[in-house]
């Protein structure tokens, strides 16, 4: 972590609290919710691994369609674009319009303005709504990547979790083509989530990108062949 002082670029009030974008003299950025660090531009290994692994599985399709839930600082999107062909279509569902604006503005240089790539469609909405719409239409995704602020563990005590509860996972399976790919970021190994994936029709594997120390987890799951 750089020792250069952090300066506030912008501060906004959202439903969850006060969200702040900060930058230091070295060109690094933080996004905080109150005092909690949501994102750090120096720590993006898992985001890159998440998107790359998912898109390696779907890039062979003719005109692959990928949905990314959560924009963050744009690293997941950039990694997806780097792994996908020129005729791919990537939809990003981001609930917070300030995050979208920051990725088009002060954060753009981090990803070479990935949000402006012509393959990208940004939707300011809850990704659960995007998934639900695809589940009830003929426009399915080849890959769905969920890179949300909070991982899978809260769903262990909330069966109605809109992303990682069993009904939500079944709905996500219906939003994918047969043998489509679901990629999920979470804080640490979640055996109960693995069991929900299996009971919802997915075949899943677990990865820990990087070496040594505490590491976040990437789950890759294949939907059934309906």
C-alpha positions as CSV (number, residue, x, y, z in Angstrom):
1,X,0.0,0.0,0.0
2,X,1.4,3.4,-1.0
3,X,2.2,5.7,1.9
4,X,1.3,8.8,0.0
5,X,-1.7,10.7,1.5
6,X,-5.2,10.0,0.3
7,X,-7.3,12.9,-1.0
8,X,-11.1,12.9,-1.5
9,X,-12.0,13.1,-5.2
10,X,-15.8,12.9,-4.5
11,X,-18.1,12.0,-1.7
12,X,-21.8,11.0,-2.2
13,X,-24.6,10.0,0.0
14,X,-26.3,6.7,-1.0
15,X,-28.8,4.4,0.7
16,X,-26.1,2.4,2.5
17,X,-24.2,5.5,3.9
18,X,-21.5,7.8,2.6
19,X,-19.5,6.6,-0.3
20,X,-16.1,8.2,-1.0
21,X,-13.7,8.0,-3.9
22,X,-10.1,8.8,-2.8
23,X,-6.9,9.1,-4.8
24,X,-3.2,9.3,-3.7
25,X,-0.3,10.9,-5.5
26,X,0.8,7.6,-6.9
27,X,-2.4,7.3,-9.0
28,X,-4.0,4.7,-6.8
29,X,-7.7,4.8,-5.8
30,X,-10.0,3.7,-3.0
31,X,-13.7,3.5,-2.8
32,X,-15.0,3.5,0.8
33,X,-18.5,3.1,2.3
34,X,-18.3,5.1,5.4
35,X,-15.1,3.7,7.0
36,X,-15.2,0.3,5.2
37,X,-13.0,-0.1,2.1
38,X,-15.1,-1.5,-0.8
39,X,-12.4,-1.4,-3.5
40,X,-8.7,-0.8,-3.8
41,X,-7.1,-0.3,-7.2
42,X,-3.9,-2.0,-6.0
43,X,-5.8,-5.2,-5.2
44,X,-7.5,-6.7,-8.3
45,X,-6.1,-10.2,-8.7
46,X,-9.3,-11.9,-7.9
47,X,-11.4,-9.8,-10.3
48,X,-9.0,-10.5,-13.1
49,X,-9.0,-14.2,-12.4
50,X,-12.8,-14.3,-12.1
51,X,-13.5,-12.7,-15.5
52,X,-10.6,-14.4,-17.3
53,X,-11.6,-17.9,-16.2
54,X,-15.2,-17.4,-17.0
55,X,-14.6,-15.9,-20.4
56,X,-12.1,-18.6,-21.4
57,X,-15.0,-21.0,-21.1
58,X,-17.4,-19.0,-23.3
59,X,-15.2,-17.3,-25.9
60,X,-15.6,-20.2,-28.4
61,X,-19.3,-19.4,-28.9
62,X,-20.4,-17.5,-31.9
63,X,-21.0,-14.0,-30.6
64,X,-20.8,-14.8,-26.9
65,X,-23.0,-12.9,-24.6
66,X,-21.8,-12.2,-21.1
67,X,-23.4,-10.5,-18.1
68,X,-21.3,-9.0,-15.3
69,X,-23.0,-8.1,-12.1
70,X,-21.1,-5.3,-10.4
71,X,-18.9,-2.8,-12.2
72,X,-16.5,-1.9,-9.3
73,X,-13.5,-0.1,-10.7
74,X,-13.9,-1.8,-14.1
75,X,-11.2,-4.4,-13.7
76,X,-13.6,-7.4,-14.1
77,X,-15.0,-5.8,-17.2
78,X,-11.5,-5.1,-18.7
79,X,-10.4,-8.7,-18.0
80,X,-13.5,-10.0,-19.7
81,X,-13.0,-7.8,-22.8
82,X,-9.4,-8.9,-23.0
83,X,-10.5,-12.5,-23.1
84,X,-13.4,-12.2,-25.5
85,X,-13.6,-11.9,-29.3
86,X,-14.5,-8.7,-31.1
87,X,-18.1,-9.8,-31.7
88,X,-18.9,-10.5,-28.1
89,X,-21.5,-8.5,-26.2
90,X,-21.0,-7.7,-22.5
91,X,-23.8,-6.3,-20.4
92,X,-22.8,-4.8,-17.0
93,X,-25.5,-4.3,-14.4
94,X,-24.4,-1.8,-11.8
95,X,-26.8,-0.5,-9.2
96,X,-24.9,2.6,-8.3
97,X,-24.9,5.4,-11.0
98,X,-22.0,7.1,-9.2
99,X,-19.8,4.1,-9.8
100,X,-20.6,4.1,-13.5
101,X,-19.8,7.8,-13.6
102,X,-16.5,7.4,-11.8
103,X,-15.5,4.6,-14.2
104,X,-16.1,6.9,-17.1
105,X,-14.3,9.7,-15.4
106,X,-11.5,9.6,-12.8
107,X,-11.1,5.8,-12.8
108,X,-11.1,5.5,-16.6
109,X,-7.3,5.3,-17.0
110,X,-7.2,2.2,-14.8
111,X,-8.8,0.1,-17.5
112,X,-8.2,2.1,-20.6
113,X,-11.8,3.2,-20.5
114,X,-13.3,-0.3,-20.7
115,X,-16.8,1.0,-20.1
116,X,-16.6,2.8,-23.4
117,X,-15.8,-0.3,-25.4
118,X,-18.4,-0.7,-28.2
119,X,-19.0,-4.3,-27.1
120,X,-20.3,-3.0,-23.7
121,X,-23.8,-2.1,-22.6
122,X,-24.1,-0.6,-19.1
123,X,-27.4,-0.9,-17.3
124,X,-27.9,1.0,-14.0
125,X,-30.0,-1.6,-12.3
126,X,-30.0,-4.5,-9.9
127,X,-28.4,-7.5,-11.6
128,X,-31.0,-9.8,-10.0
129,X,-33.6,-8.0,-12.3
130,X,-31.3,-8.4,-15.3
131,X,-31.0,-12.2,-14.6
132,X,-34.8,-12.5,-14.0
133,X,-35.5,-10.9,-17.4
134,X,-33.1,-13.2,-19.2
135,X,-34.6,-16.2,-17.4
136,X,-38.0,-15.4,-18.9
137,X,-36.8,-14.6,-22.4
138,X,-35.1,-16.2,-25.3
139,X,-32.1,-14.0,-24.9
140,X,-29.9,-16.2,-22.7
141,X,-26.3,-15.5,-21.6
142,X,-23.3,-17.8,-22.3
143,X,-21.7,-16.5,-19.1
144,X,-22.8,-14.7,-16.0
145,X,-20.1,-13.2,-13.7
146,X,-21.2,-12.0,-10.2
147,X,-18.5,-9.7,-8.7
148,X,-20.6,-8.1,-6.0
149,X,-19.5,-6.2,-2.9
150,X,-20.6,-9.0,-0.6
151,X,-20.0,-12.7,-1.3
152,X,-22.1,-15.8,-0.9
153,X,-22.0,-16.3,2.9
154,X,-25.0,-14.2,3.9
155,X,-27.2,-16.5,1.8
156,X,-26.4,-19.3,4.3
157,X,-28.8,-17.7,6.8
158,X,-31.2,-16.1,4.2
159,X,-32.7,-18.7,1.9
160,X,-34.4,-15.9,-0.1
161,X,-31.1,-14.2,-0.9
162,X,-31.6,-12.6,-4.4
163,X,-28.3,-13.8,-5.7
164,X,-27.1,-16.9,-3.9
165,X,-30.2,-18.5,-2.4
166,X,-31.4,-21.7,-4.0
167,X,-34.3,-20.1,-5.9
168,X,-32.0,-17.4,-7.2
169,X,-29.5,-19.9,-8.4
170,X,-32.2,-21.9,-10.2
171,X,-33.3,-18.6,-11.9
172,X,-29.7,-17.9,-12.9
173,X,-29.4,-21.3,-14.5
174,X,-32.5,-20.5,-16.6
175,X,-30.8,-17.2,-17.7
176,X,-27.9,-19.2,-19.1
177,X,-27.7,-21.3,-22.3
178,X,-27.4,-25.0,-21.7
179,X,-23.9,-25.7,-20.3
180,X,-23.4,-22.0,-19.7
181,X,-21.0,-20.6,-17.1
182,X,-21.6,-18.9,-13.8
183,X,-18.6,-17.3,-12.1
184,X,-18.9,-15.9,-8.5
185,X,-16.5,-14.0,-6.3
186,X,-16.7,-14.6,-2.5
187,X,-14.6,-13.9,0.5
188,X,-13.6,-17.5,1.4
189,X,-14.6,-21.1,0.8
190,X,-18.3,-21.6,1.3
191,X,-19.2,-25.3,1.4
192,X,-22.9,-24.6,1.9
193,X,-22.9,-22.4,-1.3
194,X,-21.3,-25.3,-3.1
195,X,-24.1,-27.6,-2.0
196,X,-26.7,-25.1,-3.2
197,X,-25.1,-24.9,-6.5
198,X,-25.2,-28.6,-6.9
199,X,-28.8,-28.9,-5.8
200,X,-29.7,-26.1,-8.3
201,X,-28.4,-28.0,-11.3
202,X,-24.8,-26.7,-11.5
203,X,-21.5,-28.5,-11.5
204,X,-19.0,-26.3,-9.6
205,X,-15.3,-26.0,-9.0
206,X,-13.4,-23.7,-6.6
207,X,-10.2,-21.7,-7.2
208,X,-8.0,-19.5,-5.0
209,X,-6.1,-17.1,-7.2
210,X,-2.6,-16.1,-6.2
211,X,-0.2,-17.6,-3.6
212,X,0.1,-17.5,0.2
213,X,-1.8,-15.5,2.8
214,X,-5.6,-14.9,3.0
215,X,-7.1,-15.2,-0.5
216,X,-10.6,-14.7,-1.8
217,X,-12.3,-17.5,-3.7
218,X,-13.6,-17.8,-7.3
219,X,-16.4,-20.3,-8.0
220,X,-16.9,-21.6,-11.6
221,X,-20.1,-23.4,-12.2
222,X,-21.6,-25.0,-15.4
223,X,-25.4,-25.0,-15.8
224,X,-27.2,-28.2,-16.8
225,X,-27.9,-29.3,-20.4
226,X,-31.7,-28.7,-20.5
